[in-house]
């Protein structure tokens, strides 16, 4: 029996009119109501001869980030993947006038 490696998750979420596709090792529901916590972002190795400028931009944007809190209503999809893909940002076409449905705040 071989030991299975730690899972890698592909997280796709909306942020300011853009679709972020990121890879991370840790994802869980936050203690902050309505947020998902994403930790340990994974980027491709720099041993490749070709460097993707989009991935480098994301890597620079998330440099020094220990944990991101992503609103639940911004999550498009989460997949557990076998292989690391290329993180990227794309424009959210056709969604410029779409607003998330307002969520009621819980009474304490």
C-alpha atoms as one frame of an Amber mdcrd trajectory, in Angstrom:
protein
   0.000   0.000   0.000   1.472   3.357  -1.010   1.021   6.494   1.003  -1.190
   9.018  -0.781   0.209  12.518  -1.146  -1.600  15.457   0.426  -4.496  16.550
  -1.791  -4.310  19.638  -3.982  -7.465  21.677  -4.553  -8.304  23.852  -7.530
 -10.352  26.798  -6.267 -12.199  28.985  -8.770 -13.690  32.215  -7.439 -14.839
  35.651  -8.592 -13.001  38.774  -7.457 -13.639  42.307  -8.776 -14.860  41.241
 -12.215 -12.190  38.585 -12.678 -12.175  34.800 -12.330  -9.272  33.487 -10.255
  -8.195  29.856 -10.688  -5.826  28.992  -7.843  -4.343  25.832  -6.359  -4.010
  25.242  -2.616  -3.305  22.470  -0.126  -5.693  23.585   2.633  -9.323  24.707
   2.311 -11.893  24.901   5.071 -14.888  26.834   6.332 -13.808  29.872   8.301
 -14.851  30.940  11.769 -15.688  34.246  10.053 -19.295  33.751   9.004 -19.735
  33.382   5.223 -16.061  32.908   4.336 -13.911  30.039   3.127 -10.254  29.946
   4.203  -7.649  29.048   1.593  -4.077  28.311   2.724  -0.813  27.053   1.267
  -1.155  28.277  -2.306   0.702  26.111  -4.804   2.456  27.521  -7.871   4.475
  25.801 -10.603   8.179  25.237 -10.193  10.603  27.744 -11.691  12.628  24.925
 -13.243  10.649  25.266 -16.471  12.260  27.073 -19.389   9.035  28.888 -20.269
   7.638  31.214 -17.606   3.931  32.071 -17.733   3.525  35.830 -17.092  -0.042
  35.332 -15.800   1.137  32.846 -13.197   4.006  35.158 -12.219   1.519  38.016
 -11.726  -0.612  35.838  -9.440   2.453  34.631  -7.566   3.534  38.227  -6.946
   0.005  39.241  -5.905  -0.196  36.438  -3.324   3.421  36.690  -2.143   3.518
  36.790   1.640  -0.157  35.791   1.957  -0.529  33.147   4.652  -4.292  32.715
   4.348  -7.021  34.167   2.136 -10.614  34.579   3.246 -12.863  34.178   0.207
 -16.594  35.006   0.517 -18.734  31.878   0.044 -20.901  33.590  -2.578 -17.776
  34.258  -4.700 -16.843  30.579  -4.972 -17.604  29.122  -8.387 -16.143  25.646
  -7.887 -13.678  23.597  -5.838 -12.098  20.407  -7.199  -9.630  17.992  -5.641
  -7.138  17.401  -8.459  -4.442  14.816  -9.123  -2.070  17.250 -10.821  -1.176
  20.877 -10.391  -2.398  23.075 -13.238  -1.492  26.637 -14.090  -3.009  29.290
 -11.807  -4.608  32.084 -13.817  -6.827  35.155 -13.852  -9.384  35.706 -16.611
 -12.012  38.364 -17.176 -15.517  37.364 -16.075 -17.207  37.982 -19.423 -20.920
  38.629 -19.418 -21.053  39.148 -15.668 -20.548  42.903 -15.453 -24.116  43.583
 -14.312 -24.582  40.475 -12.142 -24.581  41.030  -8.400 -24.483  38.269  -5.770
 -27.743  37.553  -4.024 -27.721  39.360  -0.648 -27.426  37.021   2.301 -29.223
  37.891   5.557 -27.031  38.342   8.610 -27.830  35.951  11.458 -29.405  37.378
  14.602 -27.347  36.882  17.711
